[in-house]
Amino acid sequence: MFQKKGNLISKTLTFGMVAGAMAFAASTTSAQGILKGDTGGVGSVNHTFMIIMSTVLQKKIGVNLQVNEGQTLTKSALKLGQGKIDVSVVPPVMVPWMHKGTRFYKKRPGPAKKAVENIRLIMSYGSGVRHYMVWADSGIKTFADLKGKRVFVGPPRGGASPVAIAAVKLNSGLVPKKDYKEIRMPWNAGMQAMSDGKLDAFIRPAGVGAASMDQLGAKRKFRLLGVNKKKMAKFMNRPDRLYVTIPAGTYKNQAGNDKDVISDGFRHQLAVRRDMSDDLVYKITKTIFANLDQMKKSAVTLKDISLDDPFTGGNIPLHPGAVRFYKEKGKKIPANLAGG
């Protein structure tokens, strides 16, 4: 859980990215290749991680990782398994959908089932916490107060939207379209709509201390809704989900910021093509962890990425190159991640 309080948490994403670039900017070694990678929108831990990681890889091992940001990760996972990109963030919730050809893959289940067999894991990591944000002067103080309101749940085809909808229902009993207006649009558009007063609630997965919250709060004071752990118990009973504390004082313009807020957190996965060379994946994995402390200094939202726990929540087989690195470090490979 995130426990630190005060100004340490309040570093912004923008600062983290700039600091990361400054920390690692230098002449590179001769290039070993150009890779293409997908990540989510600006403001997420995934975005910060990929941007700073790409700079590290270029400086340390001469690998040029070109990052496509603001991507819908359900599509990115498919592209990764089809060999159209080399690296991507893959939320664990999507993997069963691909294997079964359900949800976002139900219209074309065949390609999804084939693609998921060609994705391999480098690591899983803590990727943030859901912020259930409402305006402080809106009169909304509980999830039940969302009845009849305009609630942004996430992108049209992303995995975040179904999870947000499920969490709202568990905490309030409210059903989308029937009890409240479910709004789906790209992340940046959703943030702009909230800023413009066109939304009543904004559900955003992000790292603790996220710049997006500070940015919205600079215009108008907001409140964060905390989840009911009893009502969420069954929903949270899986390894890629965990409760996270948003410490008191994290956000300056948050109403009631003298108290901690408990919300649902989650873990994501950094994955590569199955046919990427073992040697390259080994070097990438080793380079990430060798430089992780410096990366964390560049962005506080990366604090939950650790070699102590690179497997929890993972549901994709590890790439042999990553397995080589973890065995060198004395890590026991979980049975569900073996397979190569």
PyMOL commands that set and color helices and strands:
alter all, ss='L'
color gray80, all
select helices_A, chain A and resi 6-10+13-24+45-61+73-81+94-100+103-105+109-116+143-146+160-172+187-195+211-217+229-232+278-290+292-298+300-302+320-328+335-337
alter helices_A, ss='H'
color red, helices_A
select strands_A, chain A and resi 33-38+63-68+87-89+119-135+150-154+181-184+201-206+222-224+241-246+261-273
alter strands_A, ss='S'
color yellow, strands_A
deselect
rebuild
show_as cartoon
